[in-house]
Amino acid sequence: MKKLTYSTFMLIALGGAFMIGCKSKQKAAPTGEKEVVVPCSGPDYFTTSKFFRANSIGESMDQVTSKKKALANARAELAASIQTTVKAVTDNYTNSREMNNKEQVEERFEQLNREIVDQKLTGLKTICEKLMKTESGNYKTYIAIELSAEDLVATYNERLSKDDRLKIDYDYEKFKETFEKEMEKMGNN
């Protein structure tokens, strides 16, 4: 009888330890906190080596205004991301090329960058859009947008190869290689 009781006790203890072990692997939110799931956000909407991506939220009493706010915020975030990346590409490209007129080249790249970003943002693609109505009666729009990195570099190539001051020192393959390396870094973050 003692062996049966001891065996039963051990099975219950092991079963309980197993159940506790399984529960401890589940990540519970800290006391008083709830996880918030935001539509159109998360890893599927991060910038990758192939696409620049951004997401945002807009809220208004008017449905159209909520969408305009969300889109304007996402576009601003996307433009900032592109400008940061192209600045890094420009710095790396001009340093690797050791151009004599480095300052002039960087200045011209920055000017082209602003022009191209403004132009290309008209061709962006909405990859997620969710419209919600809040308890207070407002509309809330969640939006995610993307822009092809390949299209962007092709536009840079077209514009840079037409610029007489830059054409002399411009090497498309080197520029594209530098751009792709920078996009890989972004995609790995």
N, C-alpha and C positions, 0 to 999 in steps of 0.2 A: 504494500500500500504506500510506503514511504517513497519507493521508486516512482510509482505512478504520480504521486503528488509532486515530487521533485521535478519529474519530466514535464508535467503539465505546467508547473510554475515557470520552468525554463522556456517552454514554448511561448507562453504568454509574455514573458519578459522580453524575449527576442522579437516577438511580433510587435510589441509596444515600441521597442527601440527602433525597429525598422520603420514603423509609422511615424515616429518622431523625426527620424532621419529624413524621410521623404518630405515631411512638412517643412523642415528647416531649409530645404533647397528652394522652396517657393519664396520669392521675394515679396514680403509684405510691406505695404507702405507704412512709413512712420505714423505713429498715432496722430490722429486728427488730420491726416492728409489723404487726398484722393488723387489718383493719376488722371491727368487730363489728356484726352486724345483729341488732337487738333487735326481736322480734315485737311487734306492736300499738303501734308507735311511729313517729315520723316525721311528715312534713307532712300526711298523711291524718288524723292524730289530733291536730292542733293546734286550738286554739280559733279559731273563725271569727266572723263578724258574726252568724251565726244560731245557733250552738251553743257552749256552754262544754264543753270537753273536757279530760280528764286520763287519764294512764295510769300504771301501776305494775307492780311485780313483787313476788311473795310466794313465799317458799321455806320448806318444812317437810318433816319426815319423813312427815307426814300430808297426803294429797291435799286434803281439805276445808279444813284449816288453811292450806295454801298459798294457796288461793283467797280465804279470809277475809282473810288478810294483804294480798294484792294489792288486794282490793276496799276494805278499810279505808284503805289508803294512797292509793288513787286518789280515794276520796270526800273525804279530808282535803285533798288537793291541789285538787280541784274546789271545795270549800267555800271554801278560802283565795282562790282565783281570783275566785269570785263576790263574796266580801266585799270584796276589793280594788276590783273594778269598781264595785260598788254604793256604796262609800265615795266614789269619784271622782265618780260620778253625783250622789250626795247633795250633795257639796261644790259641784259646778258648778250643780246645780239650785237649791240654796238661795241661792247667790251671785247667780244670774241673776234670781231672784225677789225679792231684797232684802226678805226677810221680817223683821218686827219681832222675832219670837221665834225667831231663827235658831238659837241654842244649844239651845232646847227641841226644835225641829224636827229638828236633827241627832241629838240624843240619841234621839228617838222613832224616827227612821229606822234608827239602829243597832240598837235593840231589835227592831224589825220585821224587819230584815235577818237577825238571828240566828234568829228564829222561822221565817221563810220559808225560809231555807236548810235548816234542819233538816227542815221539812215537805217541801220540794221534792226533797231528796236521796232520798226514798223512791220518787220517780217517775223516777229516772234510767234510762238505757238503756245496756246493754252493747253496744258496737259491735265489740269484738274480744276474743277470749279464746283463749289457747293454753296447753295444759298440757304440760309437758316433764318427763322424768325424768332427773336428773343422773347422772353416773358414780358418785357416792357413794350413790345410791339415794334421794335426796330428790326431792320433787316441787317444781316451779317453775311458778308460774302467772303469765302475762303477761296483763294486762287493760287495756282502754281503755273509758272510759265517756263519755257525753255527756248534757247537759241543754239543752233548748230555751230559748233566750234569750226567745223570744216568750211561752212559757208562764210563764217567770219574771216578766216584766214584767206580764203579765195578773194574776198572783197578787199582785204589789205593788199594782197598781191596785185590786184587790178589797179588799185589807186597808187600804190608805191611805184609800180613800173611805169606809170604815166607822169610821175613827178620828175622833172628834169634834174633838179638838184640832188635827189636821192638815187636816181637810176644808175648813176656812175658807180656807187658803192653798194647797191642793193643786190643781194643774192637770195633769190626766192627759196631755194632748197635749205639754205642755212637758216633763214627766217622761220620757215615752216618747221624745221627740226627743233629750233629753240622754242617755238610756240607749243609744239606737241609735248616737249619735256615739261613745260610749265603746266600744261593741262593734265599730264600724268600725275604731277604732284598734287593738284587739286582733287583729282579723282581718288587718290589714295588717302586723303584726309577724312 
